[in-house]
Amino acid sequence: MRRLLTVRGVAFDLRRAYRLNPAATLRPESAASALEAADVPVQHWDRYAAALAALAESEVINER
């Protein structure tokens, strides 16, 4: 199942890899892998996806 969230017109797919804007640093694994590694319950993933979508919208992170 794909985990896709759209916030303010920006879709964020938790299964895709993203790259960080060159002005910042980020861990290399995909968002879903990081959430799994941190044992974040799946029912809370939408909150993280919303936050990541906001970062993508503001171009802090960019899709690879």
Backbone as a printed PyTorch tensor [residue, N CA C, xyz], in Angstrom:
tensor([[[ 0.8460, -1.1820,  0.0000],
         [ 0.0000,  0.0000,  0.0000],
         [ 0.8880,  1.2400,  0.0000]],

        [[ 0.6360,  2.1630, -0.8990],
         [ 1.3890,  3.4250, -0.9200],
         [ 0.8090,  4.3680,  0.1110]],

        [[ 1.6930,  5.0260,  0.8290],
         [ 1.2810,  6.0290,  1.8040],
         [ 1.5110,  7.3820,  1.1520]],

        [[ 0.4480,  8.0020,  0.6870],
         [ 0.5490,  9.2820, -0.0050],
         [-0.3410, 10.2690,  0.7200]],

        [[ 0.1990, 11.4260,  0.9940],
         [-0.5490, 12.4710,  1.6840],
         [-0.4060, 13.7550,  0.8980]],

        [[-1.5020, 14.4580,  0.7210],
         [-1.4570, 15.7490,  0.0540],
         [-1.8270, 16.8270,  1.0610]],

        [[-0.9410, 17.7800,  1.2270],
         [-1.1610, 18.8940,  2.1420],
         [-0.9470, 20.1730,  1.3510]],

        [[-1.9470, 21.0330,  1.3310],
         [-1.8700, 22.3100,  0.6250],
         [-1.3520, 22.1480, -0.8040]],

        [[-1.8240, 21.1030, -1.4900],
         [-1.4650, 20.9180, -2.8910],
         [-0.1490, 20.2020, -3.1300]],

        [[ 0.5780, 19.8460, -2.0700],
         [ 1.8510, 19.1410, -2.2130],
         [ 1.6480, 17.7050, -1.7530]],

        [[ 1.8850, 16.7430, -2.6530],
         [ 1.7680, 15.3330, -2.2960],
         [ 3.0940, 14.8500, -1.7220]],

        [[ 3.0210, 14.0460, -0.6840],
         [ 4.2280, 13.4770, -0.0860],
         [ 4.0270, 11.9820,  0.0410]],

        [[ 4.8650, 11.2170, -0.6400],
         [ 4.8030,  9.7610, -0.6350],
         [ 5.8660,  9.2520,  0.3330]],

        [[ 5.4440,  8.6110,  1.4360],
         [ 6.3710,  8.1370,  2.4560],
         [ 7.3080,  7.0480,  1.9590]],

        [[ 6.9750,  6.3820,  0.8670],
         [ 7.8010,  5.2910,  0.3460],
         [ 8.8640,  5.7670, -0.6410]],

        [[ 8.7960,  7.0040, -1.0800],
         [ 9.7770,  7.5340, -2.0350],
         [10.9790,  8.0950, -1.3030]],

        [[12.0740,  8.1320, -1.9950],
         [13.2850,  8.7440, -1.4430],
         [13.2750, 10.2380, -1.7560]],

        [[13.7630, 11.0210, -0.8440],
         [13.8460, 12.4650, -1.0230],
         [15.2740, 12.9150, -0.7800]],

        [[15.6270, 14.0300, -1.3820],
         [16.9410, 14.6070, -1.1270],
         [16.7270, 15.9440, -0.4370]],

        [[17.6790, 16.3240,  0.3340],
         [17.6030, 17.5670,  1.0890],
         [18.1050, 18.7240,  0.2430]],

        [[17.4960, 19.8420,  0.4290],
         [17.9860, 21.0530, -0.1890],
         [19.4460, 21.2090,  0.1920]],

        [[20.3120, 21.6270, -0.7140],
         [21.7410, 21.7310, -0.4100],
         [22.0790, 22.6160,  0.8010]],

        [[21.1670, 23.4440,  1.2290],
         [21.4290, 24.3250,  2.3620],
         [21.2490, 23.6320,  3.7190]],

        [[20.8330, 22.3520,  3.7190],
         [20.5880, 21.6450,  4.9800],
         [21.1500, 20.2270,  4.9080]],

        [[21.0540, 19.4790,  6.0270],
         [21.5120, 18.0910,  6.0620],
         [20.3630, 17.1890,  6.4980]],

        [[20.4090, 15.9190,  6.0540],
         [19.3190, 14.9750,  6.3210],
         [19.8540, 13.5610,  6.3120]],

        [[19.2590, 12.6770,  7.0940],
         [19.6370, 11.2700,  7.0670],
         [19.3030, 10.6950,  5.6960]],

        [[20.0840,  9.7120,  5.2080],
         [19.9280,  9.2420,  3.8310],
         [18.7580,  8.2960,  3.5680]],

        [[18.2070,  7.6080,  4.5670],
         [17.1650,  6.6340,  4.2770],
         [15.8450,  7.3200,  3.9460]],

        [[14.9130,  6.5750,  3.3600],
         [13.5890,  7.1440,  3.0510],
         [12.8200,  7.4140,  4.3290]],

        [[11.7990,  8.2050,  4.2650],
         [11.0130,  8.5780,  5.4450],
         [10.3830,  7.3560,  6.1020]],

        [[ 9.8180,  6.4620,  5.3050],
         [ 9.1730,  5.2780,  5.8710],
         [10.1830,  4.4290,  6.6310]],

        [[11.3760,  4.2710,  6.0930],
         [12.4140,  3.4890,  6.7740],
         [12.7980,  4.1240,  8.1090]],

        [[12.8990,  5.4300,  8.1280],
         [13.2470,  6.1340,  9.3590],
         [12.1420,  5.9740, 10.4070]],

        [[10.8920,  6.0730,  9.9820],
         [ 9.7800,  5.8980, 10.9160],
         [ 9.7460,  4.4770, 11.4580]],

        [[ 9.9730,  3.4930, 10.5780],
         [10.0130,  2.0980, 11.0160],
         [11.1680,  1.8720, 11.9920]],

        [[12.3350,  2.4150, 11.6880],
         [13.5110,  2.2450, 12.5470],
         [13.2930,  2.8740, 13.9180]],

        [[12.5050,  3.9380, 13.9650],
         [12.2230,  4.6230, 15.2270],
         [11.0070,  4.0330, 15.9390]],

        [[10.4350,  2.9520, 15.3760],
         [ 9.2480,  2.2960, 15.9500],
         [ 8.0630,  3.2350, 16.1160]],

        [[ 7.9040,  4.1600, 15.1730],
         [ 6.7490,  5.0520, 15.1950],
         [ 5.5390,  4.2540, 14.7220]],

        [[ 4.4610,  4.1980, 15.4950],
         [ 3.2720,  3.4490, 15.0810],
         [ 2.7150,  3.9880, 13.7520]],

        [[ 2.3010,  3.0660, 12.8840],
         [ 1.8090,  3.4390, 11.5510],
         [ 0.6590,  4.4390, 11.6440]],

        [[-0.1620,  4.3490, 12.6620],
         [-1.2980,  5.2750, 12.7880],
         [-0.8530,  6.7230, 13.0170]],

        [[ 0.4220,  6.9490, 13.3270],
         [ 0.9550,  8.3050, 13.5240],
         [ 1.7160,  8.8220, 12.3000]],

        [[ 1.8830,  7.9760, 11.2820],
         [ 2.6730,  8.3600, 10.1210],
         [ 2.1150,  9.5650,  9.3840]],

        [[ 0.7930,  9.7170,  9.3590],
         [ 0.2020, 10.8630,  8.6560],
         [ 0.6880, 12.1880,  9.2290]],

        [[ 0.9170, 12.2400, 10.5270],
         [ 1.4290, 13.4730, 11.1580],
         [ 2.8270, 13.7970, 10.6450]],

        [[ 3.6510, 12.7650, 10.5520],
         [ 5.0090, 12.9620, 10.0330],
         [ 4.9740, 13.3290,  8.5590]],

        [[ 4.0900, 12.6770,  7.8140],
         [ 3.9510, 12.9870,  6.3920],
         [ 3.5180, 14.4310,  6.1940]],

        [[ 2.6260, 14.9280,  7.0510],
         [ 2.1840, 16.3200,  6.9550],
         [ 3.3530, 17.2720,  7.2000]],

        [[ 4.1610, 16.9590,  8.1970],
         [ 5.3250, 17.8040,  8.4860],
         [ 6.3250, 17.7590,  7.3370]],

        [[ 6.5560, 16.5710,  6.7960],
         [ 7.4850, 16.4380,  5.6750],
         [ 6.9420, 17.1020,  4.4150]],

        [[ 5.6350, 17.0350,  4.2200],
         [ 5.0250, 17.7190,  3.0760],
         [ 5.2310, 19.2290,  3.1800]],

        [[ 5.1270, 19.7570,  4.4000],
         [ 5.3770, 21.1930,  4.6010],
         [ 6.8310, 21.5270,  4.2680]],

        [[ 7.7630, 20.6470,  4.6510],
         [ 9.1700, 20.8700,  4.3040],
         [ 9.3750, 20.8050,  2.7880]],

        [[ 8.6860, 19.8840,  2.1410],
         [ 8.7920, 19.7780,  0.6810],
         [ 8.2070, 21.0150,  0.0060]],

        [[ 7.0810, 21.4880,  0.5180],
         [ 6.4490, 22.6750, -0.0590],
         [ 7.3550, 23.9000,  0.0430]],

        [[ 8.0790, 23.9980,  1.1490],
         [ 8.9620, 25.1510,  1.3360],
         [10.3560, 24.9200,  0.7470]],

        [[10.5160, 23.7790,  0.0670],
         [11.7620, 23.4050, -0.6110],
         [12.9410, 23.2040,  0.3250]],

        [[12.6510, 22.8590,  1.5930],
         [13.7130, 22.4710,  2.5110],
         [14.2110, 21.0860,  2.1120]],

        [[13.2710, 20.2240,  1.6860],
         [13.6270, 18.9270,  1.1120],
         [13.0410, 18.8450, -0.2860]],

        [[13.7280, 18.0970, -1.1500],
         [13.2820, 17.9250, -2.5250],
         [13.3370, 16.4480, -2.8680]],

        [[12.3830, 15.9860, -3.6870],
         [12.3510, 14.5840, -4.1040],
         [13.5710, 14.2760, -4.9570]],

        [[14.1810, 13.0840, -4.7220],
         [15.3370, 12.6680, -5.5280],
         [14.8830, 12.1210, -6.8470]]])
